[in-house]
Amino acid sequence: DFPMLKIKTQPDMNRSGYQTLNVEPYGGLIKETWFDRPLGLAGRVIKKTKEGIFSVLIAPDKNVFVIPNLSIHFNREINQGYKHNVHVDLQPLYGGCEAELMTLLREEAGCKGDEEIVDMDLILTVRQPAVAAGVKDEFLLTPRFDDLGCVYTTLQGFLRAQDKLPKEALSVFCLFDNEEVGSGSRQGALSNFLPDVLERICLSYGMTKEEQICARSRSFLLSADNAHAVHPNHPEKSDDEFPVVLNGGVVIKYNASQRYTTTGMTGGVFGSLCEKNDIKTQLFVNRADMPGGSTLGNLLSHSFSVPMVDIGLPQLAMHSCYETAGVKDVEYAIRALTKFYQTTLQIEGAERVCFE
């Protein structure tokens, strides 16, 4: 998931001769980045038919909304730190007073006759495509990079490793939703989803509870979530001794308060694995006086005890609707994950981890 604007269940509002949309914020979005851009919508609508209730995915290929800024002539404080009110300032415009959003939703859902839309789970999306930037096209400008960047690279690594997977190990690729709002959902990292799935797999192999616990202790988990690169205009926000940069390699993240799961052992194992395969890595640690965020690995470890390391892709403008990353880091991460899945790890307690 990613910070966004979520459409309310009854979205239409008529304001001053226009049709606007009733939305609310999801996650810690940078509000000002959503103004004056072509916006679309995506998600699912719930359609009621004679046969029952159905969920239909939709994503119209068109610019539907815009959130126009208030003219500087009406808001002289806009460049002096204006505080946006989501309920007032960020309600998108989508047509004149005769426009109907439900008509578009019915068309996209393929409603026929007396079929109707009874509910929805829809979000606003940035329609600008990802582009390369920089003198050598070394930067990647894209919406939703945090954290679809890690989703893409970890999945690619998992898929590319399939022809050389260790026969004695079970490789698992897991995605969670709702990280941006605390992960406290049935599909979030605080749920029992992953432990339940793994237990069912073990039971299908006839493993006892003791064998399952032992297998878990011999496992190794990568928690992948993006990391902050040093901002060129604000280097004072980062620790001078840990200069994370775009195109500098996969980031290994550390935190003394355990907001990241990396330990000396797990960080050393992953770093050595990358070094052995000539894959660049760099280390991230927050300034001692500036606490950072947490990760899914940290939340999952509350109920799922497995050696873990937190990694990520470096980026700028995290939680903007249009973020900046490094092109080379994407390939570094794919190579690192491919090698990780292809490597046999021999874990002997907390003192020794070997890999082949």
Secondary structure, 3 states (H helix, E strand, C coil): CCCEEEEEEEEEEEECCEEEEEEEEECCCCHHHHCCCCEEEEEEEEEEECCEEEEEEECCCCCCEECCCCCCCCCCCCCCCCCCCHHHHCCCEEEECCCCHHHHHHHHHCCCCCCEEEEEEEEEEECCCCEEECCCCCEEEECCHHHHHHHHHHHHHHHHCHHHCCCCCCCCCCCCCCHHHCCCCCCCCCCCHHHHHHHHHHHHCCCCHHHHHHHHHCCCEEEECCEECCCCCCHHHCCCCCCCCCCCCEEEEECCCCCCCCCHHHHHHHHHHHHHCCCCEEEEECCCCCCCCCCHHHHHCCCCCCCEEEEECEEECCCCCCEEEEHHHHHHHHHHHHHHHHCCEEEECCCEEEEC
